[in-house]
Amino acid sequence: GVLHSYLQRCSVAVQTCGRSQALAPLRRGLASACPPMAQPAMGPEGYGDGMHREEVEPGWGDGARVFVVPVVNVEVFKPGHGGPAIQPHLQSVPEVANKGWRDYGNRRGLQRLARLFKELGIPATAVINSEAAELDYVAEALKTSGWELGAHGSNNSSGNAQMQKSDEEAHFKKCLDDLEGSLGMRPQTWLTPGFSVTVRTPQIAAKSGIKTFLDFVDDDIPYDIVHPQTGARMLCLPYCMETNDFSLVLTKNFDARQYAQTLEDHVLQLASEPGEKVVCLGMHTFVAGTPARALALSEALRRLSARPEVRFATAAEVHGR
């Protein structure tokens, strides 16, 4: 191609003239071969089309050094589309082991986590696939949990990334309508499944009545994103990738104690630093909700809840500050 031919010419030139002269044709060739730099994929500021970041005024924490927001993901996956796996080598069709492991989360892990947080007196936010809430045992567990109930798309096999604007607007409306019908309340917190967003997702979320948005992961402090033309505004709570059970358990292969200790260490470090911070602890019913991890998690959360500089909250409670 263009690059290969210019590299050959420069190789010859290096042998017959200086380095600067040899590189000149390569620079010209690359300039003509490469298209102009495209605009950032998520808009000029990185927060979606037309969205502007505004900082939250210091003092919002009312004395707490770090707010900890447990976020329990309640998910279903479309048959035949795969999903997270505890034994990824199992690929037969139908595949029952990894599917069963994921289903276990909704049958047992969800209830275990609900009991855990209730016993500790710690608030939490659930982000829920609307199709998961159609399962009677899931809806019952969520309605009696005392958690804030947020939205997490329709299922975790279908993201927003390939949607046209009208389709994405309809998707938000249907998801929120369905969750309200299943759970009796309309969510105001949103996490897009699999971070599968479009450049329009934040603007559509704000337009749809979402007040607290979890799709960005780039800070330790909350901040607002605003659409100046409409005045639509959401509070972004950064959804930390370092404290997510997928990152720690499925990617780094941490055991139950390592997982819980990492969460505790992360929070304690934030609490030792200047200023007010927030951290979301993203967890899944089929990962954090299994017995060994739930036990280790409960012990770490109990220790953290005893510390005066640490405050647990739902996403909505942080928004209301």
C-alpha positions in Angstrom: 0.0 0.0 0.0 0.9 3.7 0.2 2.7 3.3 3.5 4.7 0.3 2.4 6.0 2.0 -0.8 7.0 5.1 1.1 8.8 3.0 3.7 10.8 1.3 0.9 11.7 4.7 -0.6 12.8 6.0 2.8 15.0 3.0 3.5 16.9 3.7 0.3 17.0 7.4 1.1 18.5 6.7 4.5 21.4 5.0 2.8 22.2 7.8 0.4 21.2 11.0 2.4 20.6 12.3 5.9 17.8 11.1 8.3 15.8 14.3 7.9 15.8 14.2 4.1 14.9 10.5 4.3 11.9 11.1 6.5 10.4 13.9 4.3 8.7 11.6 1.8 7.2 9.5 4.5 5.7 12.5 6.2 4.2 13.7 2.9 2.9 10.2 2.0 1.3 9.8 5.4 -0.3 13.2 5.2 -1.9 12.3 1.8 -2.9 8.7 2.8 -4.5 9.5 6.2 -7.9 11.2 6.4 -8.4 14.3 8.6 -8.9 13.6 12.3 -12.6 12.9 13.0 -14.5 14.6 15.7 -14.5 12.8 19.1 -17.0 10.0 19.1 -18.9 11.2 22.1 -19.0 14.9 21.2 -16.5 17.7 21.8 -16.4 17.2 25.6 -16.8 13.5 25.6 -20.2 13.5 27.3 -22.5 13.2 24.3 -23.9 15.3 21.6 -24.6 18.8 22.9 -23.8 18.0 26.5 -21.6 20.2 28.6 -19.9 19.3 31.9 -20.4 21.5 35.0 -18.6 20.9 38.3 -20.5 20.4 41.5 -19.7 23.0 44.2 -17.5 21.8 47.0 -19.2 21.1 50.3 -21.9 18.9 48.8 -20.8 16.0 51.0 -21.9 17.6 54.3 -18.8 16.3 56.2 -18.4 12.9 54.6 -15.2 12.2 52.8 -16.5 9.5 50.5 -20.0 8.4 49.4 -20.2 4.7 48.6 -23.0 3.7 46.2 -23.6 0.0 45.9 -25.1 -0.7 42.4 -26.7 -4.1 42.0 -27.1 -5.1 38.3 -30.2 -7.2 37.7 -29.9 -8.7 34.2 -31.2 -11.2 31.7 -29.7 -12.3 28.4 -31.5 -13.3 25.2 -31.4 -17.0 24.5 -28.7 -18.0 22.1 -26.8 -14.7 22.4 -24.4 -15.8 25.1 -23.3 -13.6 28.0 -20.8 -13.5 30.8 -19.4 -17.0 31.6 -17.8 -18.7 34.5 -16.6 -21.5 32.2 -16.2 -19.8 28.8 -15.0 -22.9 27.0 -18.5 -24.3 27.2 -19.9 -23.5 23.8 -22.4 -26.2 23.0 -25.9 -25.3 21.9 -28.1 -25.3 23.9 -25.6 -24.2 26.5 -27.0 -24.7 30.0 -24.1 -24.3 32.5 -23.2 -20.6 32.0 -26.8 -19.7 31.4 -27.8 -21.5 34.6 -25.0 -19.6 36.5 -26.5 -16.3 35.3 -30.0 -17.4 36.1 -28.9 -18.4 39.6 -28.2 -14.7 40.2 -31.9 -13.8 39.7 -33.2 -16.9 41.6 -30.8 -16.8 44.6 -28.1 -14.1 44.3 -30.5 -11.2 44.2 -32.3 -12.4 47.3 -29.0 -13.0 49.1 -27.8 -9.5 48.4 -31.1 -7.9 49.4 -30.9 -9.7 52.8 -27.2 -8.7 53.2 -27.8 -5.0 52.7 -30.9 -5.1 54.8 -29.1 -6.8 57.7 -26.2 -4.2 57.5 -28.6 -1.3 57.2 -26.8 -0.1 54.0 -28.7 1.5 51.2 -28.2 0.4 47.6 -29.4 1.1 44.0 -30.5 -1.6 41.7 -30.2 -1.1 37.9 -32.7 -3.4 36.3 -33.3 -4.8 32.8 -37.0 -4.3 32.2 -37.3 -7.9 31.0 -35.8 -9.2 34.3 -38.5 -7.3 36.2 -41.1 -9.3 34.3 -40.0 -12.4 36.3 -42.3 -12.6 39.4 -39.6 -13.7 41.8 -37.3 -10.8 40.6 -40.0 -8.2 40.9 -41.0 -9.4 44.4 -37.4 -9.4 45.6 -36.9 -5.9 44.3 -40.1 -4.4 45.6 -39.3 -5.7 49.1 -35.6 -4.8 49.1 -35.9 -1.1 50.1 -33.4 -0.2 47.3 -33.6 2.6 44.9 -34.8 1.0 41.6 -33.0 2.3 38.5 -33.1 1.3 34.8 -30.7 -0.8 32.8 -32.2 -1.1 29.4 -34.4 -4.0 28.3 -31.9 -6.8 28.5 -28.1 -7.2 28.6 -27.8 -8.7 25.1 -29.2 -5.6 23.3 -27.4 -2.3 23.7 -28.1 1.1 22.2 -25.1 1.4 20.0 -26.7 0.6 16.6 -29.9 2.5 17.2 -31.2 5.4 15.2 -32.4 8.4 17.2 -36.1 7.6 17.0 -35.4 4.0 17.9 -33.4 5.0 21.0 -36.0 7.4 22.1 -38.7 4.7 21.8 -36.3 2.3 23.7 -36.0 4.6 26.6 -39.7 5.2 26.8 -40.6 1.5 26.6 -38.0 0.5 29.2 -39.1 3.1 31.7 -42.8 2.4 31.1 -42.2 -1.4 31.5 -40.3 -1.0 34.7 -42.9 1.3 36.1 -45.5 -1.3 35.2 -43.6 -4.1 36.9 -42.3 -2.4 39.9 -44.8 0.4 40.6 -42.3 3.3 40.3 -40.6 5.1 37.4 -36.8 4.9 37.6 -34.8 8.2 37.6 -31.3 6.5 37.5 -29.9 4.9 34.4 -27.0 2.7 33.4 -26.8 1.6 29.7 -26.3 -2.2 29.3 -22.7 -3.0 28.4 -21.9 0.8 28.0 -23.3 0.3 24.5 -24.2 3.9 23.9 -24.7 6.3 21.0 -23.6 10.0 20.9 -27.2 10.8 21.7 -27.7 8.6 24.7 -27.0 11.2 27.4 -29.3 13.8 25.8 -32.1 11.2 25.3 -31.7 10.0 28.9 -32.0 13.6 30.2 -35.1 14.2 28.0 -36.7 11.0 29.3 -36.6 12.2 32.9 -33.4 10.5 34.1 -31.8 12.5 36.9 -28.8 10.4 37.8 -26.6 8.9 35.0 -24.0 6.2 35.5 -22.5 5.7 32.0 -19.3 7.6 32.5 -16.3 6.3 34.5 -13.8 9.1 34.4 -13.6 10.6 37.8 -13.9 10.2 41.6 -16.3 13.1 42.0 -19.9 13.6 40.8 -20.5 16.3 38.1 -23.5 17.5 36.2 -23.9 17.2 32.4 -26.2 19.8 30.9 -27.8 20.3 27.5 -27.6 24.2 27.3 -30.3 24.5 24.6 -33.0 22.7 26.5 -31.7 23.1 30.1 -31.9 19.3 30.6 -29.5 18.3 33.4 -28.3 15.0 35.0 -25.9 14.2 37.8 -23.2 11.8 36.7 -21.9 9.4 39.3 -18.8 7.8 37.8 -19.3 4.1 37.6 -15.8 2.9 38.7 -14.3 0.1 36.7 -11.8 -0.7 39.4 -14.5 -1.7 41.9 -16.7 -3.6 39.5 -17.1 -7.3 40.3 -16.7 -8.2 36.6 -13.3 -6.4 36.5 -12.1 -8.0 39.7 -13.5 -11.5 39.5 -14.0 -12.3 35.9 -11.1 -10.3 34.4 -8.5 -10.4 37.2 -9.6 -13.7 38.7 -9.6 -12.4 42.3 -11.0 -14.8 44.9 -13.7 -13.7 47.3 -11.4 -12.2 49.9 -9.3 -10.4 47.3 -12.4 -9.0 45.8 -13.8 -7.7 49.1 -10.4 -6.4 50.3 -10.0 -4.4 47.0 -13.3 -2.6 47.5 -12.4 -1.8 51.1 -8.9 -0.5 50.2 -10.3 1.6 47.4 -12.8 3.3 49.7 -10.3 3.9 52.5 -7.8 5.4 50.1 -10.4 7.9 48.7 -11.4 8.7 52.3 -7.8 9.6 53.1 -7.6 12.1 50.3 -8.6 15.8 50.3 -12.1 16.7 49.1 -15.3 14.8 48.8 -15.4 11.7 46.6 -18.0 9.2 45.4 -17.5 5.6 44.3 -20.0 3.2 42.8 -19.5 -0.5 43.7 -20.9 -2.3 40.6 -22.0 -5.8 41.4 -24.0 -8.5 39.6 -26.3 -10.9 41.3 -24.5 -13.9 39.7 -21.0 -12.7 40.8 -21.2 -10.7 44.0 -24.4 -12.6 45.0 -22.8 -16.0 45.3 -22.2 -17.4 48.8 -18.5 -17.0 49.3 -18.3 -13.5 47.8 -21.4 -12.3 49.6 -19.8 -13.4 52.9 -16.5 -11.6 52.2 -18.4 -8.6 50.9 -20.6 -8.3 54.0 -17.6 -8.3 56.3 -15.8 -5.5 54.3 -19.0 -3.4 54.1 -19.6 -3.8 57.8 -16.1 -2.5 58.6 -16.6 0.4 56.2 -20.0 1.4 57.6 -18.4 1.8 61.0 -16.1 4.6 59.7 -17.4 8.1 60.2 -15.7 9.5 57.1 -17.6 6.9 54.9 -21.2 7.3 54.0 -23.3 4.8 52.1 -26.1 6.1 49.8 -28.2 5.4 46.8 -27.6 7.2 43.6 -30.8 9.2 44.1 -29.6 10.2 47.6 -26.4 11.6 46.2 -28.4 13.4 43.5 -30.6 15.0 46.2 -27.7 16.5 48.1 
